[in-house]
Amino acid sequence: EVGSGPYPLCPCPDDFDFDSDPVYLSSDPYLRFLQVNATDGPPATEETTTEPVKVWEVVYMCVVLLIMFVALLSDRVGADHVMLIALTLCMAAGIVTVEEGVAGFANEGVLTVLVLFV
């Protein structure tokens, strides 16, 4: 329920004392509240926790991108094949899941660019 204190849209309880809380002692209480809470960050949940970066994935992707760059510049293999081979290499290494790799083809923009390369 929305509070009815000095800030009616604030979800704080009605008995919250804005004048004694140091967070709200600035000239703009909304701004101060956002600044203080922005440094705290959201609580860690399963969705917000990140895995540490694996070095082999970074090196692998650098090699794949370098091979892609050379293959695209040499023009011996079509650009559509180069892109699909790179995607397949990423899926085979487990860097990109099969669902993530195939999901890109559902986007109309990706398909438009793909048609331009064919």
Contacts in CASP RR format, 6 or more apart in sequence:
PFRMAT RR
TARGET T0000
AUTHOR 0000-0000-0000
METHOD contacts of the structure
MODEL  1
EVGSGPYPLCPCPDDFDFDSDPVYLSSDPYLRFLQVNATDGPPATEETTT
EPVKVWEVVYMCVVLLIMFVALLSDRVGADHVMLIALTLCMAAGIVTVEE
GVAGFANEGVLTVLVLFV
1 11 0 8 1.000
2 8 0 8 1.000
2 9 0 8 1.000
2 10 0 8 1.000
2 11 0 8 1.000
3 9 0 8 1.000
3 10 0 8 1.000
3 11 0 8 1.000
3 12 0 8 1.000
3 13 0 8 1.000
3 14 0 8 1.000
4 14 0 8 1.000
5 12 0 8 1.000
5 14 0 8 1.000
5 16 0 8 1.000
6 18 0 8 1.000
7 18 0 8 1.000
7 29 0 8 1.000
7 30 0 8 1.000
10 16 0 8 1.000
18 24 0 8 1.000
18 29 0 8 1.000
23 29 0 8 1.000
23 32 0 8 1.000
23 33 0 8 1.000
23 36 0 8 1.000
24 32 0 8 1.000
24 33 0 8 1.000
25 32 0 8 1.000
26 32 0 8 1.000
42 48 0 8 1.000
57 93 0 8 1.000
57 95 0 8 1.000
60 93 0 8 1.000
60 95 0 8 1.000
61 90 0 8 1.000
61 95 0 8 1.000
64 86 0 8 1.000
64 89 0 8 1.000
64 90 0 8 1.000
65 86 0 8 1.000
67 86 0 8 1.000
68 82 0 8 1.000
68 83 0 8 1.000
68 86 0 8 1.000
71 77 0 8 1.000
71 82 0 8 1.000
72 79 0 8 1.000
72 82 0 8 1.000
77 85 0 8 1.000
78 117 0 8 1.000
79 117 0 8 1.000
80 114 0 8 1.000
80 117 0 8 1.000
80 118 0 8 1.000
83 114 0 8 1.000
83 117 0 8 1.000
87 96 0 8 1.000
87 101 0 8 1.000
90 96 0 8 1.000
90 101 0 8 1.000
91 97 0 8 1.000
91 98 0 8 1.000
91 101 0 8 1.000
104 110 0 8 1.000
105 111 0 8 1.000
105 114 0 8 1.000
END
